Amino acid sequence: MVAQKASIKTEVPGPKSVELGKMREKYLSRGVGIVAPVYMSKAEGSLLYDIDGNVFIDMGSGIGVNNVGNRPPEVVTAVKAQADKFLHLCFQVTPYESYLRLAQKLAETAPGKGLSKSVLYNSGAEAVENSVKISRHYTKKPAAFSFVHAFHGRTMMAMALTSKEMPYKAGFGPLPETYKVEFAYCYRCPLNMTYPSCGVACADKIDETWSKPQFQGKVACLIGEPIAGEGGFIVPPKEFYAKITKICKKHGAVYIDDEIQTGAGRTGRMWCVEHWPGVEPDMLVSGKGIGGGFPVSATTGKPEIMDAPQVGGLGGTFGGNPVACSAALAQWPIIEKALKNVPKVNAYMTRRLTDLQKRFPIIGDVRGMGAMMAIELVSDPKAKTPAVKVTKDIKTAALKRGLLLLTCGTYDNVIRMHPSMVMPPEILEQAMDILDASMAEAVKG
């Protein structure tokens, strides 16, 4: 019988995982980091089964990919059916319908008005690269703005747009021309102000920066995540991006909404930016959760922007792979149906995490939206000193109890949780119980 909850039978990692770990050390670059050194044999719904017989609750979702859990039956069926037809053709050589149907679905659900044309790619980073490339062609300007605390990928332009130096950028330069502006990180306000009395002055500061002579006529686009993901699940005030949209229009730049981690229903709307009134992106970048576990991403935008590049200027050999498109299309109605369950997941997690904050002063902030929640850990609540070691200790203690957690944050002191939008209540409850026990152990230690 397949286990229906977390269950640990060996040391973690178990003996078989340890052996594969030795193989990893021998054959893989040390630059490839591992969050949890446990090797999986099966994944089903919200549970992961390793080769040693241990069962873990999946709070990582493949870094926010498996939004409706691992291996939805409808997706598996669609993948098998497509595999019986063809695996790869390259859309630019001999096109196929599923590529067009996915582009149509993106147009029908895109936030704002007129985002009706797309190009499909493989990874989020590739979609980000192309969003800037298209913006440059459309505006005839060279540079890009991105936010402090942002993460946009690991390829050259995406890495340049990313804020965190270590480990993502260190040693890989020189990088393309980009500039960082402050994000609305209210827990650590860059202007030492307090919301809402601040009037979201951090957005006004961006307008002030943009108005300086060195940026005039130079910036093609501003790209921003509705919630800063890798930066620490930082949720800005609802007015922030409404201001950003107006500022971009004022300066003749493209506003790119990076929904690679926040999209595909994760926050309770198909696209996170829909939570905030008055926000209309010029381009949408999507990936991760749209593919049903397969690598597919997209840039979607207004026709005049998307049609700016010359014929042949956009594309790629594997972009919009037919199997990936079939998986995405099969998953889409599952996500739409699951949206109504996200508030339940959020309400339960918020209650449990807020209770933990009352009992553990090391939790400086509880934040997030929908099925995207985090706690920021600080050793001194007043000074907000990042509790880096305890953060790692909690993650390690949780894994040994059967809970897979991810960490993030500019200061490496945030525990982030990406539960499935349809995680069963009993599994979510066990996950929060394990987090509670793991915190008690780590703080005591």
N, C-alpha and C positions, 0 to 999 in steps of 0.2 A: 504493500500500500504506500502511495506517495505521501510524504509528510505534508501537513497543512499548516505548519507553523515553524518558527525557528527551532532548531534542534542541533546541539553540538555533541558529537560522540568522541572526538579526538582532541588532542592539542591543536591549537590554531596558530600557524598552519599545520595541517596533518602531514603524515609521513610521505604520502604520494605528492602532495604539493611541494614539500621540501625538496624532493628529488627533481621535480620540474624546475624549481627555483635554481638549482645548481646548473641545469641545462640553460636556463635563461642567462645566467652570469657568463657562461661560456660562449654563447652564440649571439646575444643581443648587445647593442650599444648601451652603455651605462646611461646615456642621455634619455632613454625610455624609462620613465618612472613608473612605479607600481603603487597603487593606493592600498590594496589588500592582497597579500601574497598567497591567495587561495585560488586554485585552478578549478574552473567549473566544468561540470559534465552535462548540466541541464538547467534550463530556466523556464519557469512557468508562472504566469501571472505576476505576483509580487514576491516570489520566492526564487532563490538561487540554490542549486544543489552542487556541492563540490565533489571532487573525485575521491574524497576520503569519507563520504557519507554524511557530511555536515550540511545543514540547511540554514540559509541566511535570509533575513528580510532585506529586500532590495530597496534601500532609500537613496540609491545613486541613479538608478534608471539609465545606466550607461552614459552618465553625465547629461541627464535631462532628455534622453532620446525616447525611451519606452513610456510615453505619456499615458498609455492605457494598458500598461503591463507588458510582460514578455510574451511573445508569440500568440497574439490574438488568433483564434481559429480562422476567422475570415481572411486574415492576412496570409496565413500559412496556405490556405486553400488557393488564394489568388496567385501566390508565388509558384505553387506547384503547377497550376494551370498555364501560367506564362512560360514556365520552364519547358513545358511540352511543345511550345510553339517556336520560340527563339529566345536566346539569352542576350545577344548583342548584335546590333546592326550598325550603329552610329546614326543618329537622327539626321545629321547633315549629309549623309550619303543616301540612305533610303529611309525616309520618315515612317513613323507608325503612330497609331491613334492615341495610345496611352499618354504619350508626351503632351499632345494637344489637350487631352482631357484634364491632365493635371494643371496645365497652364490656365485652362478655363476655370477650374476649381479655385485657383489662387485669385483670379480676377473677380470671381463671384463673391469671395469672402474677404477680400483685401480691405484694410481700414481706409476711411476717407473716400474721396471721389476720384474716379478716373484712373486708378491703378489697374490697367487692363492688359498690359503686355508683359511677358516674362521671358527669361532664359533660364534653363535648368542646368545645374552643375552637379558635382559630386559632394563637396564638403562645404561647411559654412564659411571657412576661410576663402575658398574659391569664389563663393558668392559675394563676399565682402570685397575682395580684390576687384571683381568686375563691377560692383556698384560704384567704386571710386573711379575706375577706368571710364565707365559710361558718363559719370558726372563730369569728369575732365573734358571729355569729347563734347558734351552738350554745352558746358559753360565757357570752354576755351580758357580755363584757369587751371593752375598746376597743383595747388596745395589742398590739404584737408584738415579740418578740425575734428578732434575726438576728445573724449572726456578723461580727466584724471579718474582712476579706478576702473577704466574700461578694459574689456578683453574682446578682441575681434578675430583672433586666430594666430597661426604660427607661420604663415607664408610672409614674404617680405613686406608688402604693403599692410597686410593685416597685423603683422607684428609691430610695424611702425605705429599703427593706430592704437595698439595695446599699450596700457599705461605701465604695468608692473615690469620692472627691469629683470628681477631674478625670480624664476629661472627662464622666463620667456624670451628676453632680449639680450641678456648679457653675452657679449662676445660675438654676436651675429651681425654687427653693423659693418659699414654705414648703411643707414636705412633711408627710404624715400622721405620726401618732405611732408611732415605733418606737424601739427601744433596741438598742445593740450590746453583745454579750458576746464574750469572747476565744475564738478558735478554737485548736485544737491544732496550732500551727505549730512543730513541734519544732526545725526548723533555726534559727528565730528565736524561741525560746520567750519568750512575753510575761512569764513569771514567772522567767526566768533560771534554769531548772532543766533537768535532763537526764532523758530517758526511758531506761529504765523506772523508775529510782529515784524519779522524781517522783510515781509513783502516779497519773498523769494528773490532777494537781492543778488544771489549768485547768478541768476539768469541775466539780470541787468548788467552785471559785471562782464558777462560774455559779450554783450552788445558794445560795451565800452572798449573792451580789448579789440574787438573786430573793427572798430572805428579808427584805430590807430593807422597812421600812414603806411606802415610796412605790410599791412594786410589788405589794403584797398585794392580791389580788382585782382586779388591773388588766390582767394579761397573758393574752391569749386563746390565743396560740400561740408556738412557737419553730419557725422554719424554717431548715433547714440542708442544704447540699450534702454528700453523703458525701465527696466530694473537692472542695475549693474550686477551681473551674474558672478563671474570670477572675482570681481572686486569686493564681494561680500553680501550679495543679495540686498543691495541698497535701494530702497524705494523712495523716489523723490516725491515732494508735494505734488498734488494734482495740478497745480497751476504751472509747474515748471516747464513741461514740454509745450504747453499752449504758448508760452512766451518764446520758447526756442523756435517754434514754427514761424512766428512773426518776425523774429530776428533774422532767420534764414531768408525769408522773403525780402526783407529790407535790404539785405546785402547781396541779393541775386544769387544765392547759393542753394544747392539741393539739400533737403533734409532727408537723410537716410535712416529709416527705422529698423534697427537690427533686432529682429525677433527670433534669432536662432535658438536661444535658450528659453525665451519667455513665450514663444508662440505655440501654435497647435493646441490651444486650450489650456495650457498649464496654469494660467492665473484665473481661469473661470470665464474668460472670453476667448474667442478664437485667437485674437491678437491682443496682447496686453495693453497697447496704446489706446484701445477702445474704452478703457476704464476712464479716460480723461477727456472731457468735452473740449471741443475746439482744436483738436490736434489732427491735422491731415498731412501725413508724410507725402513726399514726392516719390520716394522709393521704399519698398519693403524688402528686407533681406530675411530669408527663412531657411531653415535646415533642421538638423537634429530630429525633433518630434514629428515632422511632416512625413517621414519616410517609413514609418512602421517598423523600424529596426534596420532599414536599408539606407545606404548612403545616397541621398539626393538633397539638393538645395536649390534655391532660386533667388534671382533678383526680379522683382516685379515693380513696374512703375508706370508713370504717365506716358502715353504714346509718343509725345514729342521728345521725351527724354530717351526712352528705350529705342526709338528709331534713329537717334542721332548717329550712332556708329555706322560705318560703311558695311555693306554686305560682306560677310566673311570675317568681320572684325570680332565677332563673339562666337562662342561655342567651345567644343572640346570633345575628345574621342568618346569618353564614357558618360558625359553629362546627360542626365535624363535617361539613364539605362532602363530598358523596358521592364525588367523585373522589379527595379526600385519604384518605377512609376505605378506598376500594378499593385505593389504593396501599399503605396501612399493612397491610392484611390480606394482600396479596400478598407483602409483604416479610417478614412475621412468621416464616414457616417458614424463610426464608433466614437470618435472624438466628439462629434456634434451631440450625440446622445449622452456622453459622459459629462458634458459641461454642467448639467444640473446637479451632479454629485460633488463637484469641486467645493461649493460652499460648506458642505457637511465635513469634508476632509479638513478644510481650513479652520472651521469652528472648533473641531476637536483638537487639532494640533495647537491652535492659539491658546485654548484653555489649558492644555497640559504644559505648554512651554511657559506660559505666564505663571503658572503654579510653581514650576521649577525656578523661575526667576525670583519668586518670593522666598524660596527656601535656600537658594544658592546665589548670594550676592555677586559671585563671579560672573554671572550673566548680566552684562551691561545693557544689552538691547535684544529684544525679540522683534523680528520683522519679517516681512515677506507678503506675498499675495497668493491666494489659491493654494495649489499643491506645490508651493515653492516657498519654503519657510527656513529661517535661519536664526541662530543665536550668536551674538558676539560676546566673547569672553575677555574679561579684563581683571587683572590682579588687584588694581586699585580703582574702585568705581568713580572716585572723584577725578583722578588724573587720567583715567581711562587707559591705563597701561596695558598693552596687549598681553594676554596670558597665552603665549605661544605653546609652551610645554604642556600645560594642562589641556589645551585643545587637542594636541596629539595624543595625550594619555587617554582622553575620553574616547577618541576614535578607536584606539587600540583595545581598550576595555570593552567597548561595544562589539567589536568584531569577535572577540573571544566568547561573547555571549550570543552571537548569532545575528548581529545587526550591522549591516554595511552602511557606513556614513562617509561622506566626503567633507573635506575642509576647503576653505577658500579665504579670500580677503586680502587686501593689500598688505595687511600686517600679519597674515597667516593665523588669525585668531577667531575665525568664524566656522561654525559647523553648519553645513547646509544640508537640506533634505529635499529630495525630489521624489516623493511617493507617487505611485500610480494615481491617476485621477479617480480610479475605481478600486483603490485598495480596500479590501474587506475590513469592516470595523474591528473585527477580532485581531487581525494582523496588525492594524495600525495601533491598536491598544497595546499589543505585546511590544511593538517597536518603541513606544513611548515609555513603557515599563523598563525596557532594557536601557534606554537612554538615561532614565532616572537612576537606576542602579549603577550605571557606568560613571555618571557624574559624581555620585556619592563616593565611589572608589577613587576616582582621579583626584578629587578635591582633598580627600582624606590623605591620599598618598603624597 
